[in-house]
Amino acid sequence: MTSEIWQGPLEKIDDFRWRIPKSYKPGMRVPGIIYADEKLLKDIKQDKAAEQVANVAFMPGIVKASFGMPDLHWGYGMPIGGVVATDIDEGGVIGAGLVGYDINCGVRMLKTNLQYEEIRNKIKDLVYGLFSDVPSGLGSKGDIRVSPREEKEILVKGSRWAVEKGYGTEDDLECTEEYGAIQGADPAAVSDRAYERGKAQSGTLGSGNHFLEIQAVDQLYDRGLCDAFSLDLGQIMIMIHSGSRGLGYQVCDDYTKSMIHCLTKYNISVPDRQLACAPVNSPEGKAYLGAMKCAANYAWANRQCLMHLTRKVFEKVFGSPWQKLGMNLIYDVAHNIAKIEKHMVSGKEKALCVHRKGATRAFGPGHPALPERYKKSGQPVIIPGDMGRNSYLLVGTQKAMEETFGSTCHGAGRVKSRTAATRSINVDMLLKELESKGIMVKASGRGTIAEEAPQAYKDVNDVVSVVHNVGISKRVCRMRPLGVIKG
C-alpha cells in the first residue's frame, strides 16, 4: 500500500463515522462527515476523496455537513460517494460537477420466479442471448430508434414513453424512482450536441462499469422483509446498471463549462473550479436543473428499454411469457442526480437541493414519495458489487432521513483506476477464476474486463456492513453473480 495521500484531520465520532472539522480549511461552512470503518478508511485515505469532501463544504447554502459514503473515491470536483444538500432560500447552489457526468447512472432490479436449479444449464444461452440482443459497449447503438420529436418526448416523459411504446407496464412505473420521470424537464435547455449524442442510444447498455447481471439470492437477512418482497434463497434476480449515455455526459460537459462564469457573477468562492455552481434560483441554476432532469428522464427510459429487451431474451430461452416467469421490477434508483426535496433542518422543514453523486436515495417507511407497496418497508435500495462478489437489496430508514437527507451508498467504490487495473490484471487468469466460481462473463472487449476486475473495487460486503450498522439503510438479502454482460 502506498503512503497515504490524505494527511488532514479526521476525528473519530464512533466506529463508523469520522469528522473533518470545519477548522481544517478557512472557508468551510460545515464539517465533513465520512461513513467508514477502519478498514475502508485506509482505502479512502489513498486518494483525494477526503480533500474533496472538505472542498464541497465551501458550497453556498450547504446545510448540516458534506457527507462521504463508505464507497467514497475521488471524482470530478465532488467525490463519488458524496452527498450534499443546499438550502434554496439561503442562496443554496446547484453544480453540474456535484451530480457528475453520467446523470442518473442508476440501477434497476428484477425478480423472477425461477430458481437456480432451473436455469443452471441455461446460463450460457441467457448470457449469449443478452449479449446479442442488448447493445453494449462504447458508442453502442440500439434497435430502438427515435425521431427528433420523439427524443424530446423521452426527455419529458422518461420511462412512460417506453411503456406507451409497449416496452413495459404501469407497474414498472410505480416501481421506479420519481415514477420514471422527474417533473420540470426543459428540452430547450439541452444543447444540439447533447441531442445528437443521445438520439441513437436509447435501449443501450453503454461501457465501463455498466452491466447486466443474472444473480441468485444467497443470503437472507430479514425474513419479514424478504417475505414482503416475495424473495427466497436460490431465487433468480436480474440487475441492470446504465445511465443517460452520451446525452447526459454532454449536458454535464456543457454546464460545467458555462457555470465557471457564475463563480464571479455570484461572488462564489470555491477551492476547485470543478465545483463551479450557480444559485438554484438563478437563470443558470434553473437552466441546468431543467437540462439535468431531461438527462435523468432519458436514463429512466433507457433502463426501461433495457429491461424490455432482457425480458424478451428470457422469453426466447424459456419459451414462456415474461409475466409467467415472474419478471417483475422491484425498483429502479438513480445514483447521480440533484433533487429538490423537503427535509428537516434544525427542527424546521426546508426546501433543499440534495445532490447525490455515487449515492442512493434511501427514504424511510411512510415517506409520501414512495408508492403504497413500499410505504411500510421503506424504499428499496439496490447496491451492486463487482462481478466477482455480491450485490445487495436494502431498504431506506428513518435514521437516513434524520442524518443523511435520506441517502446511502451506491456500490462497492473503486480502489484502482481503470488504467491501474488494466496494467495489473491478467484477463485470462481472471476469467478462469470467475469461471471456477460459476460466473460467466461476456464483454465487448478484454480491456473492459480488466478495468472492471473485482480487485479494482472495495469489497461491497464491507461497504454495506457500514451503512447497515450505522442504520442509514437496512439489509434485506444478498445476491451472487451467475452471468455478467459488460459494456
Secondary structure, 3 states (H helix, E strand, C coil): CCCCCCCCCCEEEECCEEEECHHHCCCCCCCEEEECCHHHHHHHCCCCHHHHHHHHCCCCCECCCEEEEEEEECCCCCCEEEEEEEEHHHCCEECHHHCCCCCCCEEEEEEEEEEHHHHCCCHHHHHHHHHHHCCCCCCCCCCCCCCHHHHHHHHHHCHHHHHHCCCCCHHHHHCEHHHHCCCCCCHHHCCHHHHHHHCCCCCCCCCCCCEEEEEEEEEECCHHHHHHCCCCCCEEEEEEEECCHHHHHHHHHHHHHHCHHHHHHCCCCCCCHHHCCEECCCHHHHHHHHHHHHHHHHHHHHHHHHHHHHHHHHHHHHCCCCCCCCCEEEEEEECEEEEEEEEEECCEEEEEEEEEECCEECCCCCCCCCCHHHCCCCCEEEECCCCCCCEEEEEECHHHHHHCCCEECCCCCECCCHHHHHHHCCHHHHHHHHHHCCCEEEECCHHHHHHCCHHHECCHHHHHHHHHHHCCEEEEEEEEEEEEEEC
